[in-house]
Amino acid sequence: MARKIIVRPTASPASSVLALAVGAAALGALAIGALAIGRLAVGRLEIKKARFGTLEVDELTVHRLHVLERHEGDS
């Protein structure tokens, strides 16, 4: 009794490994981009220690600072 053997086509191992590597590289690039955008947004102002009420700052890095003084008669 002869049996028919059906061989199903499968993707070659090299193409699946290549697809996995491309996907991992894309995910890594996305993560690095998100970190870079976050660093730019947060990196403009660094406050190491602050207490509000009366302001006491231990260490402060500011790239651009505008100070507005208000006097008692100003509204």
Contact map, one row per residue, 1 for C-alpha under 8 A:
111000000000000000000000000000000000000000000000000000000000000000000000000
111100000000000000000000000000000000000000000000000000000000000000000000000
111110000000000000000000000000000000000000000000000000000000000000000000000
011111000000000000000000000000000000000000000000000000000000000000000000000
001111100000000000000000000000000000000000000000000000000000000000000000000
000111110000000000000000000000000000000000000000000000000000000000000000000
000011111000000000000000000000000000000000000000000000000000000000000000000
000001111100000000000000000000000000000000000000000000000000000000000000000
000000111110000000000000000000000000000000000000000000000000000000000000000
000000011111000000000000000000000000000000000000000000000000000000000000000
000000001111101100000000000000000000000000000000000000000000000000000000000
000000000111111100000000000000000000000000000000000000000000000000000000000
000000000011111110000000000000000000000000000000000000000000000000000000000
000000000001111111000000000000000000000000000000000000000000000000000000000
000000000011111111100000000000000000000000000000000000000000000000000000000
000000000011111111110000000000000000000000000000000000000000000000000000000
000000000000111111111000000000000000000000000000000000000000000000000000000
000000000000011111111100000000000000000000000000000000000000000000000000000
000000000000001111111110000000000000000000000000000000000000000000000000000
000000000000000111111111000000000000000000000000000000000000000000000000000
000000000000000011111111100000000000000000000000000000000000000000000000000
000000000000000001111111110000000000000000000000000000000000000000000000000
000000000000000000111111111000000000000000000000000000000000000000000000000
000000000000000000011111111100000000000000000000000000000000000000000000000
000000000000000000001111111110000000000000000000000000000000000000000000000
000000000000000000000111111111000000000000000000000000000000000000000000000
000000000000000000000011111111100000000000000000000000000000000000000000000
000000000000000000000001111111110000000000000000000000000000000000000000000
000000000000000000000000111111111000000000000000000000000000000000000000000
000000000000000000000000011111111100000000000000000000000000000000000000000
000000000000000000000000001111111110000000000000000000000000000000000000000
000000000000000000000000000111111111000000000000000000000000000000000000000
000000000000000000000000000011111111100000000000000000000000000000000000000
000000000000000000000000000001111111110000000000000000000000000000000000000
000000000000000000000000000000111111111000000000000000000000000000000000000
000000000000000000000000000000011111111100000000000000000000000000000000000
000000000000000000000000000000001111111110000000000000000000000000000000000
000000000000000000000000000000000111111111100000000000000000000000000000000
000000000000000000000000000000000011111111100000000000000000000000000000000
000000000000000000000000000000000001111111110000000000000000000000000000000
000000000000000000000000000000000000111111110000000000000000000000000000000
000000000000000000000000000000000000011111111100000000000000000000000000000
000000000000000000000000000000000000011111111100000000000000000000000000000
000000000000000000000000000000000000000111111100000000000000011000000000000
000000000000000000000000000000000000000001111110000000000001111000000000000
000000000000000000000000000000000000000001111111000000000001110000000000000
000000000000000000000000000000000000000000001111110000001011100000000000000
000000000000000000000000000000000000000000000111110000001111000000000000000
000000000000000000000000000000000000000000000011111000011110000000000000000
000000000000000000000000000000000000000000000011111100111100000000000000000
000000000000000000000000000000000000000000000000111111111000000000000000000
000000000000000000000000000000000000000000000000011111110000000000000000000
000000000000000000000000000000000000000000000000001111100000000000000000000
000000000000000000000000000000000000000000000000001111110000000000000000000
000000000000000000000000000000000000000000000000011111111000000000000000000
000000000000000000000000000000000000000000000000111101111100000000000000000
000000000000000000000000000000000000000000000011111000111111000000000000000
000000000000000000000000000000000000000000000001110000011111000000000000000
000000000000000000000000000000000000000000000011100000001111100000000000000
000000000000000000000000000000000000000000001111000000001111110000000000000
000000000000000000000000000000000000000000001110000000000011111000000000000
000000000000000000000000000000000000000000011100000000000001111110000000000
000000000000000000000000000000000000000000011000000000000000111110000000000
000000000000000000000000000000000000000000000000000000000000011111000000000
000000000000000000000000000000000000000000000000000000000000011111100000000
000000000000000000000000000000000000000000000000000000000000000111110000000
000000000000000000000000000000000000000000000000000000000000000011111000000
000000000000000000000000000000000000000000000000000000000000000001111100000
000000000000000000000000000000000000000000000000000000000000000000111110000
000000000000000000000000000000000000000000000000000000000000000000011111010
000000000000000000000000000000000000000000000000000000000000000000001111110
000000000000000000000000000000000000000000000000000000000000000000000111110
000000000000000000000000000000000000000000000000000000000000000000000011111
000000000000000000000000000000000000000000000000000000000000000000000111111
000000000000000000000000000000000000000000000000000000000000000000000000111
